[in-house]
Amino acid sequence: MVLPFLVLYLTRDLQYPATRAGFIVALYGVGAMITAPLSGLLTDRFGALRIMKLSLFLSTVVFFAFPYAHTYSALIVATLFLAITCEMLRPAGLAAISHAVGSDQRKAAFALNRLAVNLGMSIGPAIGGFLATVSFQFLFVIDGATSFVAGVILAIFSLQLSDTVGSKTNGEEKPAETGRRAFSDFGFLYFLIATVLITVVFFQHLAALPLFMVRNLHLSEAAYGLMFTINTGLIVLLEVPLNLRMSHLSDRQTLSLGSFLLAAGFGSYAFVHGLPGCIAALLIWTFGEMILLPGMSAYVSHAAPAKRQGEYMGFYSMAFSIAFIIGPWLGINLLERFGGQLLWGGIFLVGLISTLMMLRLRNAGPASIPDRSFQQGSKSTNSPS
């Protein structure tokens, strides 16, 4: 609830200028970027479930305390604490899924996780918008309460979950892989570069796309809201069965197909002139999103040594944070300076580069056939450090 309304809270309730509010939001992204790899290391050291519970209970405290921060320096500190406590959850949650589910089920499992996230994102902002009309403080109270309830639920079932999570770490790891680190795995770093590029494309739906639809195409804010409804509805209805049907595909096939559809969908906005065209483009990139995002999480879980799932997921989450910092800023600036056609054409080229990079990935999943030439080029990075 809080993040979608943070700018409004800072500008309307606390009367800060938009530039200062924008800096606070960017600061959250920086905090998330720094936290992700640290959370991954802590996950490998102390266990995914412990870090998830720690994140939920600490973020409860920060949510309750945040409304008492009124000075700008206090807001900076509160925002950094919010980013640290909330973003600890992501790498730990992804690692927990990797450990709890067999290799052949991971794409569907990550799709199911995204289904839960999208259900939350469809409900939370809707309730948050109503609460904000009464008092912005209610957003922090309710967000803190739901974090606490989630932590309690996780704590109650932690004994059953810990047995499941622990069982998958044994027997899956090859002895030669125990020393491989994420920051020295050339193939994985190559994948992260491709991930940053394609998620820069994906994050245009948060900044450049609404501006383009409302200002350039003269559509209403309600039309942009309809796009979110269609996107979320398709994900809830189709993402899990779609990934179950595509579970036999290799990593290269899944990630390159998803990247191309995402690039083609956003690139299509260069040719649209009204709402029907916007919806058609949305359908293309939504299918790309449904294929690509669970596929990328599954790829990381397959590529990581079992005892370093948290570390690899932390670097993967950091790539998303980097794209979140770059993508909206880049898209808005391109739209302001050069207009919609150049923006969407450039975004398509960025997505196409990522697609070509995904085609060169070494396969890591159970349905994959290794790319021998790529593995030979990165053989030295797979040896124990």
C-alpha positions as CSV (number, residue, x, y, z in Angstrom):
1,M,0.0,0.0,0.0
2,V,2.6,2.5,1.0
3,L,5.0,2.5,-2.0
4,P,2.3,3.4,-4.7
5,F,1.2,6.4,-2.6
6,L,4.6,7.5,-1.2
7,V,5.0,10.4,-3.6
8,L,1.5,11.6,-2.8
9,Y,2.1,11.3,0.9
10,L,5.3,13.4,0.7
11,T,3.8,16.1,-1.6
12,R,0.3,16.4,-0.3
13,D,0.4,15.5,3.3
14,L,3.9,16.7,4.2
15,Q,4.0,19.5,1.6
16,Y,7.4,18.6,0.1
17,P,8.2,19.6,-3.5
18,A,8.0,16.9,-6.2
19,T,11.7,16.9,-6.7
20,R,12.4,16.1,-3.1
21,A,9.7,13.4,-3.1
22,G,11.2,11.9,-6.2
23,F,14.6,11.8,-4.5
24,I,13.1,9.9,-1.6
25,V,11.5,7.3,-4.0
26,A,14.9,6.9,-5.8
27,L,16.5,6.5,-2.4
28,Y,14.3,3.5,-1.7
29,G,15.5,2.0,-5.0
30,V,19.1,2.5,-3.9
31,G,18.4,0.9,-0.6
32,A,16.8,-2.1,-2.3
33,M,19.8,-2.4,-4.6
34,I,22.3,-2.5,-1.7
35,T,20.1,-4.8,0.5
36,A,19.5,-7.5,-2.1
37,P,22.9,-9.1,-2.2
38,L,23.4,-8.8,1.6
39,S,20.0,-10.5,2.1
40,G,21.1,-13.3,-0.2
41,L,24.3,-13.9,1.8
42,L,22.3,-13.8,5.1
43,T,19.8,-16.3,3.6
44,D,22.6,-18.8,2.8
45,R,24.0,-18.3,6.3
46,F,20.9,-18.4,8.5
47,G,18.2,-19.9,6.3
48,A,15.5,-18.4,4.0
49,L,12.6,-18.7,6.5
50,R,14.5,-16.9,9.3
51,I,15.3,-14.0,7.0
52,M,11.7,-13.8,5.7
53,K,10.3,-13.7,9.3
54,L,13.0,-11.1,10.3
55,S,12.0,-9.0,7.3
56,L,8.3,-9.1,8.0
57,F,8.6,-8.3,11.7
58,L,11.2,-5.5,11.3
59,S,9.2,-3.9,8.5
60,T,6.2,-3.9,10.8
61,V,8.1,-1.7,13.2
62,V,9.3,0.6,10.5
63,F,5.8,1.0,9.0
64,F,4.4,2.0,12.4
65,A,7.2,4.5,13.0
66,F,7.4,6.0,9.5
67,P,4.5,8.6,10.0
68,Y,6.5,10.1,12.9
69,A,9.3,11.1,10.5
70,H,8.5,14.7,9.4
71,T,11.8,16.4,8.8
72,Y,13.6,15.6,5.5
73,S,16.6,14.1,7.2
74,A,14.3,11.8,9.3
75,L,12.4,10.8,6.1
76,I,15.7,9.8,4.5
77,V,16.6,7.6,7.4
78,A,13.1,6.1,7.6
79,T,13.1,5.4,3.9
80,L,16.4,3.6,4.0
81,F,15.2,1.5,6.9
82,L,12.0,0.7,5.0
83,A,13.9,-0.4,1.9
84,I,16.3,-2.5,4.0
85,T,13.6,-4.3,6.0
86,C,11.1,-4.8,3.2
87,E,13.6,-5.8,0.5
88,M,15.3,-8.4,2.7
89,L,12.2,-10.5,1.9
90,R,12.7,-10.9,-1.9
91,P,15.9,-12.9,-2.2
92,A,14.9,-15.1,0.8
93,G,11.5,-15.8,-0.6
94,L,12.9,-16.7,-4.0
95,A,15.5,-19.0,-2.4
96,A,12.8,-20.6,-0.3
97,I,10.8,-21.5,-3.4
98,S,14.0,-22.9,-5.1
99,H,14.7,-25.2,-2.1
100,A,11.1,-26.3,-1.6
101,V,10.3,-27.3,-5.2
102,G,11.9,-29.8,-7.6
103,S,13.8,-28.5,-10.7
104,D,11.0,-29.5,-13.1
105,Q,8.4,-27.6,-11.1
106,R,10.2,-24.3,-10.6
107,K,8.8,-22.3,-13.5
108,A,5.2,-23.1,-12.4
109,A,6.2,-22.4,-8.7
110,F,7.6,-19.0,-9.5
111,A,4.5,-18.3,-11.6
112,L,2.3,-19.2,-8.6
113,N,4.3,-16.8,-6.5
114,R,3.8,-14.0,-9.0
115,L,0.0,-14.9,-9.0
116,A,0.0,-14.2,-5.2
117,V,2.0,-10.9,-5.7
118,N,-0.4,-9.7,-8.4
119,L,-3.4,-10.5,-6.3
120,G,-1.9,-8.4,-3.5
121,M,-1.1,-5.6,-5.9
122,S,-4.6,-5.6,-7.3
123,I,-6.2,-5.4,-3.8
124,G,-3.6,-3.3,-1.9
125,P,-3.6,-0.1,-4.0
126,A,-7.4,-0.2,-4.4
127,I,-7.8,-0.2,-0.6
128,G,-4.9,2.2,-0.2
129,G,-6.5,4.7,-2.4
130,F,-9.7,4.7,-0.3
131,L,-7.6,5.0,3.0
132,A,-5.6,7.8,1.6
133,T,-8.7,9.9,1.2
134,V,-9.3,9.6,4.9
135,S,-5.7,9.7,6.2
136,F,-2.3,8.8,4.8
137,Q,-1.3,7.5,8.2
138,F,-3.8,4.6,7.8
139,L,-1.7,3.3,4.9
140,F,1.3,2.8,7.2
141,V,-0.8,1.2,10.0
142,I,-2.5,-1.3,7.7
143,D,0.7,-2.1,5.8
144,G,2.5,-2.7,9.1
145,A,-0.4,-4.9,10.3
146,T,-0.5,-7.0,7.2
147,S,3.3,-7.5,7.5
148,F,2.9,-8.6,11.1
149,V,0.1,-11.1,10.2
150,A,2.2,-12.5,7.4
151,G,5.1,-12.9,9.8
152,V,2.8,-14.7,12.3
153,I,1.5,-17.0,9.6
154,L,5.0,-17.9,8.4
155,A,6.1,-18.5,12.0
156,I,3.2,-20.8,12.7
157,F,3.9,-23.0,9.7
158,S,7.7,-22.7,9.9
159,L,8.3,-26.1,11.3
160,Q,6.5,-27.8,8.4
161,L,8.1,-25.5,5.9
162,S,11.6,-25.9,7.2
163,D,11.5,-29.6,6.7
164,T,10.5,-29.1,3.0
165,V,13.0,-26.3,2.4
166,G,15.9,-28.2,3.9
167,S,15.3,-31.4,2.1
168,K,16.0,-30.0,-1.4
169,T,19.5,-28.7,-0.5
170,N,20.8,-32.2,-0.1
171,G,21.7,-34.3,-3.2
172,E,21.2,-31.6,-5.8
173,E,24.5,-29.9,-5.5
174,K,27.6,-31.1,-7.4
175,P,30.8,-31.2,-5.3
176,A,32.6,-29.1,-7.8
177,E,30.0,-26.3,-7.4
178,T,30.3,-25.7,-3.7
179,G,32.8,-22.9,-4.1
180,R,31.3,-21.1,-7.1
181,R,30.3,-17.5,-6.2
182,A,27.8,-15.3,-8.0
183,F,30.2,-12.4,-8.5
184,S,32.8,-14.7,-10.2
185,D,30.3,-16.7,-12.4
186,F,30.8,-15.2,-15.8
187,G,27.7,-16.9,-17.3
188,F,25.5,-15.7,-14.5
189,L,26.9,-12.1,-14.7
190,Y,26.2,-12.2,-18.5
191,F,22.6,-13.2,-17.6
192,L,22.3,-10.3,-15.1
193,I,23.3,-7.8,-17.8
194,A,20.6,-9.2,-20.1
195,T,18.2,-9.0,-17.2
196,V,18.9,-5.3,-16.5
197,L,18.3,-4.5,-20.2
198,I,15.0,-6.3,-20.5
199,T,13.7,-5.1,-17.1
200,V,14.5,-1.5,-18.2
201,V,12.0,-2.2,-21.0
202,F,9.5,-3.7,-18.6
203,F,9.6,-0.8,-16.1
204,Q,8.4,1.6,-18.8
205,H,4.8,0.6,-17.8
206,L,5.4,2.5,-14.5
207,A,6.5,5.9,-15.9
208,A,6.8,6.5,-19.6
209,L,3.7,4.5,-20.6
210,P,1.1,6.4,-18.5
211,L,2.6,9.8,-19.6
212,F,2.5,8.7,-23.2
213,M,-1.1,7.5,-23.0
214,V,-2.4,10.5,-21.2
215,R,-0.4,13.3,-22.7
216,N,0.6,12.1,-26.1
217,L,-2.5,10.0,-27.0
218,H,-4.9,12.2,-25.0
219,L,-6.4,9.2,-23.2
220,S,-7.8,9.4,-19.7
221,E,-6.2,8.2,-16.5
222,A,-9.0,5.7,-16.3
223,A,-7.8,4.2,-19.6
224,Y,-4.4,3.6,-18.1
225,G,-6.1,2.1,-15.1
226,L,-7.9,-0.3,-17.4
227,M,-4.6,-1.4,-18.8
228,F,-3.5,-2.5,-15.3
229,T,-6.8,-4.4,-14.8
230,I,-6.3,-6.3,-18.1
231,N,-2.7,-7.1,-17.3
232,T,-3.4,-8.3,-13.8
233,G,-6.5,-10.3,-14.9
234,L,-4.5,-12.1,-17.6
235,I,-1.7,-12.9,-15.1
236,V,-4.1,-14.3,-12.5
237,L,-6.0,-16.4,-15.1
238,L,-3.2,-17.6,-17.4
239,E,0.3,-17.4,-16.0
240,V,0.3,-20.6,-13.9
241,P,-1.2,-22.9,-16.6
242,L,0.9,-21.2,-19.3
243,N,4.1,-22.0,-17.5
244,L,3.0,-25.5,-16.7
245,R,2.4,-26.1,-20.5
246,M,5.8,-24.5,-21.3
247,S,7.8,-26.4,-18.6
248,H,9.5,-28.6,-21.2
249,L,11.2,-25.7,-22.9
250,S,14.9,-24.9,-22.4
251,D,16.1,-21.8,-20.6
252,R,17.2,-20.2,-23.9
253,Q,13.8,-20.9,-25.5
254,T,11.8,-19.5,-22.6
255,L,13.9,-16.4,-21.9
256,S,14.4,-15.4,-25.5
257,L,10.7,-15.8,-26.3
258,G,9.6,-13.9,-23.3
259,S,12.2,-11.1,-23.9
260,F,11.2,-10.8,-27.6
261,L,7.4,-10.5,-26.8
262,L,8.1,-7.9,-24.1
263,A,10.3,-5.9,-26.5
264,A,7.8,-6.2,-29.4
265,G,4.9,-5.2,-27.1
266,F,6.4,-2.0,-25.9
267,G,7.9,-1.3,-29.3
268,S,4.4,-1.5,-30.8
269,Y,3.4,1.7,-29.0
270,A,5.4,3.6,-31.6
271,F,2.5,2.7,-34.1
272,V,-0.6,3.1,-31.9
273,H,-3.0,6.0,-31.9
274,G,-5.8,5.1,-29.5
275,L,-7.0,2.7,-26.8
276,P,-7.5,-0.4,-29.0
277,G,-3.9,-0.2,-30.2
278,C,-2.7,0.3,-26.6
279,I,-4.6,-2.8,-25.5
280,A,-3.2,-4.9,-28.4
281,A,0.3,-3.9,-27.4
282,L,-0.5,-4.7,-23.8
283,L,-1.6,-8.2,-24.7
284,I,1.8,-8.8,-26.5
285,W,4.0,-7.7,-23.6
286,T,1.8,-9.2,-20.9
287,F,2.4,-12.7,-22.5
288,G,6.1,-11.8,-22.6
289,E,5.9,-10.9,-18.9
290,M,4.1,-14.1,-18.0
291,I,6.8,-16.2,-19.8
292,L,9.9,-14.2,-18.9
293,L,9.7,-13.3,-15.2
294,P,9.0,-16.8,-13.8
295,G,11.5,-18.2,-16.4
296,M,14.2,-15.9,-15.1
297,S,13.7,-16.8,-11.5
298,A,13.7,-20.5,-12.5
299,Y,17.0,-20.0,-14.4
300,V,18.7,-18.4,-11.4
301,S,17.5,-21.3,-9.2
302,H,18.9,-23.8,-11.7
303,A,22.2,-22.0,-12.2
304,A,22.9,-21.5,-8.5
305,P,24.7,-24.1,-6.3
306,A,22.2,-25.4,-3.8
307,K,24.1,-23.8,-0.9
308,R,24.3,-20.4,-2.6
309,Q,20.6,-20.0,-3.7
310,G,20.3,-16.9,-1.5
311,E,23.5,-15.3,-2.9
312,Y,22.4,-15.8,-6.5
313,M,18.9,-14.6,-5.8
314,G,20.3,-11.5,-4.1
315,F,22.3,-10.5,-7.1
316,Y,19.3,-11.2,-9.3
317,S,17.1,-9.0,-7.1
318,M,19.8,-6.3,-7.3
319,A,19.6,-6.4,-11.1
320,F,15.9,-5.5,-10.8
321,S,16.6,-2.7,-8.5
322,I,19.2,-1.2,-10.9
323,A,16.7,-1.4,-13.7
324,F,14.1,0.2,-11.5
325,I,16.5,3.1,-10.9
326,I,17.4,3.5,-14.6
327,G,14.2,2.5,-16.5
328,P,11.6,5.1,-15.4
329,W,14.2,7.9,-15.5
330,L,15.4,7.0,-18.9
331,G,12.0,6.5,-20.4
332,I,10.6,9.8,-19.2
333,N,13.7,11.7,-20.4
334,L,13.5,10.1,-23.9
335,L,9.8,10.9,-24.1
336,E,10.3,14.5,-23.0
337,R,13.2,15.2,-25.4
338,F,12.4,13.1,-28.5
339,G,8.8,12.0,-28.4
340,G,7.0,8.7,-28.4
341,Q,8.2,7.1,-31.6
342,L,11.9,7.4,-30.8
343,L,11.2,6.3,-27.2
344,W,9.4,3.1,-28.2
345,G,11.8,2.4,-31.1
346,G,14.8,2.7,-28.7
347,I,13.1,0.6,-26.1
348,F,12.5,-2.1,-28.7
349,L,16.2,-2.1,-29.7
350,V,17.2,-2.5,-26.0
351,G,14.8,-5.4,-25.7
352,L,16.1,-7.0,-28.9
353,I,19.7,-6.8,-27.6
354,S,18.5,-8.6,-24.5
355,T,16.7,-11.2,-26.6
356,L,19.9,-11.9,-28.6
357,M,21.8,-12.2,-25.3
358,M,19.3,-14.6,-23.9
359,L,19.8,-16.8,-27.0
360,R,23.4,-17.1,-26.1
361,L,22.8,-18.2,-22.5
362,R,24.1,-21.5,-21.3
363,N,21.1,-23.7,-20.3
364,A,20.8,-24.5,-16.7
365,G,17.4,-26.2,-16.3
366,P,16.5,-29.9,-16.3
367,A,15.1,-29.7,-19.9
368,S,18.3,-28.0,-21.1
369,I,21.0,-29.1,-23.4
370,P,24.3,-27.5,-22.4
371,D,25.9,-25.0,-24.8
372,R,29.4,-26.5,-24.8
373,S,31.2,-23.5,-26.4
374,F,29.8,-21.1,-23.9
375,Q,30.7,-23.4,-21.0
376,Q,34.2,-23.8,-22.2
377,G,34.5,-20.0,-22.3
378,S,33.5,-19.7,-18.7
379,K,35.0,-22.9,-17.3
380,S,37.4,-21.1,-15.1
381,T,34.6,-19.2,-13.4
382,N,33.0,-22.5,-12.2
383,S,36.0,-23.7,-10.3
384,P,36.0,-23.3,-6.5
385,S,37.3,-19.9,-5.4
